[in-house]
């Protein structure tokens, strides 16, 4: 399929390496001859197109979309059936498909396979989507209010745009009550600190963030008292803290043990380290490997900027080496298919940890070891 025009709504490309990878993956959908318009909606793009413009125009939100390999083809099929603009279903707005039931790109492909390819008319005036394809003539009809707009079951994109803004409220139970000071390392736009402050108003919060764009948004966020931009291991405050959190951050570090030693040195007498770490032993990764797949993605277990990978045992071993011990665990469970788990359990020569296969990520609170 030839794309003549691509419109990207995001005004600036994200400055994180994972988003840059996502953008490179999206760019494989079009050619060097495709004309790309950035930082506008489709109506603004139409105003810039010459009157004689024709061909197909793709409109998408930005770099945080992972596109199923059949998505564009199926949207194109919908256009061939008479639609003017065809919309993909996505993880934020899945209907008429089912809510997300996967954890990797391989799993996303298997999930899409379960759904028949079909078109569902939608109201053009109110329809919104993160990934839409139409002819230029079709988009002009939509502007005039006369277009046939459809959503296509079986055309799917995964939206990771909440990666930096998530509040990570599921990790709040690991933070002890009554903490006076908390540092969130790599906390993006400060969502977790804001949620913590709402729960424990007495806590003084500090964000340490490597990405300037995310840090800039955190500075104006309620609940974030201070922001420092840079590498955590270069941060040398003159105080100690009751809680230091690394929520899906450790796996991005070349030397996570050095970072944890630094964190340990900054803890108060009763301080703790709170972490969330993806489990590379999750059933979705096992299933992908059995199919010969390891698909890098802008986020998730296979995030492109992950350089270290962990199971519960390797987390425990790492904590021991840096002088910490696990005090509490909070697994994030994304259960696998019962028949797969039963099959893997049957091997007489493997001590299969079926419970760990169901864990997408391990939340853990650690404190300094004695001695």
C-alpha positions as CSV (number, residue, x, y, z in Angstrom):
1,X,0.0,0.0,0.0
2,X,1.3,3.4,-0.9
3,X,0.8,6.3,1.5
4,X,0.9,9.7,-0.1
5,X,0.4,11.7,3.1
6,X,1.0,11.0,6.7
7,X,-0.2,13.4,9.5
8,X,1.3,13.0,13.0
9,X,-0.7,14.9,15.6
10,X,2.1,15.1,18.1
11,X,3.9,18.4,17.8
12,X,7.3,17.2,18.9
13,X,8.9,13.8,18.8
14,X,9.4,12.3,22.3
15,X,12.9,12.6,23.6
16,X,13.0,9.1,25.2
17,X,14.8,6.3,23.4
18,X,11.8,4.0,23.6
19,X,9.6,6.6,21.8
20,X,12.3,7.2,19.2
21,X,12.3,3.4,18.5
22,X,8.5,3.5,18.2
23,X,8.7,6.3,15.7
24,X,11.3,4.4,13.6
25,X,9.0,1.4,13.6
26,X,6.2,3.5,12.4
27,X,8.3,5.0,9.6
28,X,8.6,1.6,8.0
29,X,4.9,2.0,7.0
30,X,5.7,4.7,4.5
31,X,8.4,5.6,1.9
32,X,10.8,8.4,1.4
33,X,8.3,9.8,-1.2
34,X,5.5,10.1,1.4
35,X,4.9,13.7,2.5
36,X,4.8,13.9,6.3
37,X,3.0,16.7,8.2
38,X,3.7,17.0,12.0
39,X,1.9,18.7,14.8
40,X,-1.5,19.2,13.4
41,X,-4.9,17.5,13.1
42,X,-6.4,16.2,9.9
43,X,-8.4,19.4,9.3
44,X,-5.3,21.6,9.5
45,X,-3.5,19.2,7.2
46,X,-6.2,19.4,4.6
47,X,-5.9,23.2,4.6
48,X,-2.2,22.8,3.6
49,X,-2.7,20.3,0.9
50,X,-2.9,21.7,-2.7
51,X,-6.3,21.6,-4.3
52,X,-5.2,18.8,-6.7
53,X,-3.8,16.6,-3.9
54,X,-5.1,13.0,-4.1
55,X,-4.1,9.5,-2.8
56,X,-4.2,8.1,0.7
57,X,-3.6,10.0,3.9
58,X,-2.8,8.3,7.2
59,X,-3.5,10.2,10.4
60,X,-1.9,9.0,13.7
61,X,-1.3,10.3,17.2
62,X,2.5,9.9,17.5
63,X,5.4,7.7,18.3
64,X,3.8,5.6,21.1
65,X,1.7,3.4,18.8
66,X,2.7,-0.2,18.0
67,X,0.9,-1.3,14.9
68,X,-0.2,-4.9,14.1
69,X,1.3,-6.0,10.8
70,X,-2.1,-6.4,9.2
71,X,-3.5,-3.1,10.3
72,X,-2.9,-0.9,7.3
73,X,-3.9,-3.7,4.9
74,X,-7.2,-4.1,6.6
75,X,-7.9,-0.4,6.8
76,X,-7.2,-0.3,3.0
77,X,-9.6,-3.1,2.5
78,X,-12.3,-1.1,4.3
79,X,-11.7,1.8,1.9
80,X,-12.1,-0.6,-1.0
81,X,-15.5,-1.6,0.4
82,X,-16.7,2.0,0.1
83,X,-15.6,3.7,3.3
84,X,-14.2,7.2,3.1
85,X,-12.2,7.0,6.3
86,X,-11.3,3.8,8.2
87,X,-10.3,3.7,11.9
88,X,-8.2,1.1,13.7
89,X,-9.3,-0.2,17.1
90,X,-6.7,0.4,19.8
91,X,-5.9,-0.5,23.4
92,X,-7.4,2.7,24.7
93,X,-10.6,2.3,22.6
94,X,-10.9,-1.4,21.8
95,X,-14.6,-1.7,20.7
96,X,-15.8,-3.5,18.7
97,X,-12.9,-5.7,19.6
98,X,-12.3,-7.1,23.1
99,X,-10.2,-5.3,25.8
100,X,-6.5,-6.0,25.7
101,X,-5.5,-9.6,26.5
102,X,-1.8,-9.7,25.6
103,X,1.6,-8.5,27.0
104,X,4.0,-8.6,24.0
105,X,3.8,-7.8,20.3
106,X,3.7,-11.5,19.6
107,X,0.7,-11.8,22.0
108,X,-0.9,-8.8,20.3
109,X,-0.7,-10.7,16.9
110,X,-2.3,-13.7,18.5
111,X,-5.0,-11.5,20.1
112,X,-5.9,-9.9,16.8
113,X,-6.2,-13.3,15.1
114,X,-9.1,-14.1,17.4
115,X,-11.2,-11.3,15.9
116,X,-13.0,-11.4,12.5
117,X,-12.3,-8.7,10.0
118,X,-15.4,-6.5,9.7
119,X,-16.4,-2.9,9.4
120,X,-18.7,-1.0,11.8
121,X,-20.1,2.5,10.8
122,X,-19.5,5.2,13.3
123,X,-20.8,8.8,13.6
124,X,-18.3,10.9,11.6
125,X,-18.8,14.0,13.7
126,X,-17.8,12.4,17.0
127,X,-15.6,9.5,16.0
128,X,-12.0,9.7,17.3
129,X,-9.2,7.3,16.8
130,X,-5.5,7.1,17.2
131,X,-4.9,5.6,13.8
132,X,-7.0,6.5,10.7
133,X,-6.7,6.0,7.0
134,X,-8.6,7.6,4.2
135,X,-8.3,9.0,0.7
136,X,-7.7,12.7,0.5
137,X,-11.2,12.9,-1.1
138,X,-12.6,10.9,1.8
139,X,-11.0,13.2,4.4
140,X,-12.5,16.2,2.5
141,X,-15.9,14.6,2.6
142,X,-15.5,14.1,6.4
143,X,-14.7,17.8,6.7
144,X,-17.9,18.5,4.9
145,X,-19.8,16.1,7.1
146,X,-20.7,13.7,4.3
147,X,-18.1,10.9,4.8
148,X,-18.8,7.3,5.6
149,X,-16.5,6.6,8.6
150,X,-16.0,3.1,9.9
151,X,-14.1,1.2,12.6
152,X,-12.4,-2.0,11.5
153,X,-12.4,-5.1,13.7
154,X,-9.1,-6.8,13.1
155,X,-7.2,-3.6,12.5
156,X,-5.4,-2.9,15.7
157,X,-2.8,-0.6,17.3
158,X,-1.4,-0.5,20.9
159,X,-1.3,2.8,22.6
160,X,1.7,3.4,25.0
161,X,1.2,7.1,25.3
162,X,0.6,7.0,29.1
163,X,4.1,5.6,29.7
164,X,5.5,8.8,31.2
165,X,2.3,10.1,32.8
166,X,1.1,7.0,34.7
167,X,0.3,7.4,38.4
168,X,1.3,3.8,39.1
169,X,-1.2,3.7,41.9
170,X,-1.0,-0.1,42.1
171,X,2.5,0.4,43.7
172,X,1.3,2.7,46.5
173,X,0.7,-0.1,49.0
174,X,4.4,-0.8,49.1
175,X,5.1,2.7,50.5
176,X,5.0,2.6,54.3
177,X,2.5,5.0,56.0
178,X,4.0,8.1,57.6
179,X,7.0,8.6,55.3
180,X,8.4,12.1,55.5
181,X,10.3,12.2,52.3
182,X,10.2,10.3,49.0
183,X,12.3,10.2,45.8
184,X,11.0,8.7,42.6
185,X,13.8,7.9,40.2
186,X,12.9,7.9,36.5
187,X,9.3,8.9,37.4
188,X,8.5,10.6,34.2
189,X,5.9,13.4,34.6
190,X,5.6,12.8,38.4
191,X,2.4,10.8,38.4
192,X,3.4,8.5,41.1
193,X,4.6,11.2,43.4
194,X,1.4,13.1,42.9
195,X,-0.6,10.1,43.8
196,X,1.6,9.4,46.9
197,X,1.2,13.1,48.0
198,X,-2.6,12.8,47.7
199,X,-2.5,9.7,49.9
200,X,0.1,11.0,52.4
201,X,0.0,14.8,52.3
202,X,2.9,15.1,54.8
203,X,5.5,13.6,52.5
204,X,8.0,15.9,50.8
205,X,8.5,14.6,47.2
206,X,11.5,14.8,44.9
207,X,11.6,13.6,41.3
208,X,14.9,12.5,39.6
209,X,14.3,12.3,35.9
210,X,16.7,11.8,33.0
211,X,14.3,13.0,30.3
212,X,14.0,16.7,30.1
213,X,10.6,16.7,28.4
214,X,9.0,14.6,31.1
215,X,10.7,16.6,33.9
216,X,9.4,19.9,32.4
217,X,5.8,18.6,32.8
218,X,6.5,17.3,36.3
219,X,7.6,20.8,37.5
220,X,4.1,22.1,37.2
221,X,2.3,19.1,38.6
222,X,0.6,19.2,42.0
223,X,2.3,16.9,44.5
224,X,5.8,17.2,43.0
225,X,7.8,19.4,45.3
226,X,11.2,19.3,43.6
227,X,12.6,18.1,40.3
228,X,16.2,17.3,39.4
229,X,17.2,16.4,35.8
230,X,20.0,14.0,35.2
231,X,21.5,10.6,35.9
232,X,20.5,9.4,39.4
233,X,24.0,8.2,40.1
234,X,25.3,11.7,39.6
235,X,22.8,13.1,42.1
236,X,24.4,14.0,45.4
237,X,21.8,15.5,47.8
238,X,22.8,16.5,51.3
239,X,20.0,14.7,53.0
240,X,18.5,11.2,53.4
241,X,15.1,9.9,52.4
242,X,12.5,7.5,53.8
243,X,11.5,6.0,50.4
244,X,13.3,5.8,47.1
245,X,11.3,4.3,44.2
246,X,12.4,2.8,40.9
247,X,9.2,1.9,39.0
248,X,10.1,0.1,35.8
249,X,13.5,1.9,35.8
250,X,16.1,-0.6,37.0
251,X,15.9,-2.7,33.9
252,X,16.8,0.4,31.8
253,X,20.1,0.8,33.7
254,X,23.4,-0.6,32.5
255,X,24.6,-1.1,36.1
256,X,21.4,-1.3,38.3
257,X,23.4,-2.6,41.2
258,X,25.5,0.6,41.4
259,X,22.2,2.6,41.3
260,X,20.8,0.5,44.2
261,X,24.0,1.0,46.2
262,X,23.7,4.7,45.7
263,X,20.0,4.5,46.8
264,X,21.0,2.6,49.9
265,X,23.5,5.3,50.9
266,X,20.7,7.9,50.7
267,X,18.2,6.0,52.9
268,X,17.3,7.2,56.4
269,X,17.5,4.7,59.3
270,X,14.1,3.3,58.5
271,X,14.2,4.0,54.8
272,X,13.2,1.6,52.0
273,X,13.6,1.1,48.3
274,X,10.4,0.4,46.3
275,X,10.7,-1.2,42.9
276,X,8.6,-2.5,40.0
277,X,10.5,-4.8,37.7
278,X,9.1,-6.7,34.6
279,X,9.4,-10.4,34.8
280,X,11.1,-11.9,31.8
281,X,9.8,-15.3,32.9
282,X,6.2,-14.2,32.2
283,X,4.2,-16.7,30.1
284,X,3.9,-14.2,27.3
285,X,7.7,-14.1,26.8
286,X,7.9,-17.9,27.0
287,X,5.2,-18.2,24.3
288,X,6.9,-15.8,22.1
289,X,10.3,-17.6,22.4
290,X,8.6,-20.9,21.6
291,X,7.5,-19.2,18.3
292,X,11.0,-17.9,17.8
293,X,10.1,-14.3,18.5
294,X,11.5,-11.4,20.6
295,X,9.9,-8.3,19.3
296,X,11.2,-5.0,20.6
297,X,8.5,-2.5,21.5
298,X,8.2,1.1,22.8
299,X,7.1,-0.2,26.2
300,X,6.4,-3.4,28.1
301,X,8.6,-6.4,28.9
302,X,10.2,-6.1,25.5
303,X,10.8,-2.3,25.7
304,X,13.6,-1.3,23.4
305,X,15.6,0.4,26.1
306,X,15.7,-2.5,28.5
307,X,19.3,-3.6,29.0
308,X,18.8,-5.9,32.0
309,X,16.2,-8.7,32.5
310,X,14.9,-10.2,35.7
311,X,13.0,-13.0,37.4
312,X,12.1,-13.1,41.1
313,X,15.3,-15.1,41.9
314,X,17.6,-12.7,40.1
315,X,15.9,-9.7,41.9
316,X,16.6,-11.4,45.2
317,X,20.2,-12.1,44.3
318,X,20.7,-8.5,43.2
319,X,19.3,-7.2,46.4
320,X,21.6,-9.5,48.4
321,X,24.7,-8.2,46.5
322,X,23.9,-4.5,47.2
323,X,23.1,-5.0,50.9
324,X,19.3,-4.9,50.7
325,X,16.6,-7.5,51.5
326,X,13.1,-7.9,50.3
327,X,10.6,-7.0,53.0
328,X,7.4,-7.2,50.9
329,X,6.3,-8.4,47.4
330,X,3.4,-7.2,45.3
331,X,3.2,-9.2,42.1
332,X,1.3,-7.7,39.1
333,X,-0.6,-10.7,37.7
334,X,-1.5,-11.1,34.0
335,X,-2.6,-14.8,34.0
336,X,-1.8,-17.1,31.1
337,X,-4.0,-19.6,29.3
338,X,-4.8,-22.5,31.6
339,X,-4.0,-25.1,28.9
340,X,-0.6,-23.6,28.3
341,X,0.3,-23.5,31.9
342,X,-1.0,-27.0,32.5
343,X,1.2,-28.3,29.6
344,X,4.3,-26.6,30.8
345,X,3.7,-27.9,34.3
346,X,3.7,-31.5,33.0
347,X,7.5,-31.7,32.2
348,X,9.0,-34.2,34.6
349,X,12.5,-32.7,34.2
350,X,11.7,-29.0,34.9
351,X,10.8,-27.4,38.2
352,X,8.2,-25.2,36.6
353,X,7.2,-22.2,38.7
354,X,3.6,-21.8,37.4
355,X,2.9,-18.9,39.8
356,X,5.8,-16.9,38.4
357,X,4.7,-17.5,34.8
358,X,1.5,-15.5,35.7
359,X,3.5,-12.5,37.0
360,X,3.9,-9.7,34.6
361,X,6.0,-7.6,37.0
362,X,7.3,-7.9,40.5
363,X,6.7,-5.0,42.9
364,X,9.0,-5.2,45.9
365,X,9.9,-3.2,49.0
366,X,13.4,-3.6,50.2
367,X,15.3,-2.4,53.3
368,X,18.9,-2.4,54.3
369,X,20.3,-5.8,55.4
370,X,21.6,-6.1,58.9
371,X,25.4,-6.0,59.2
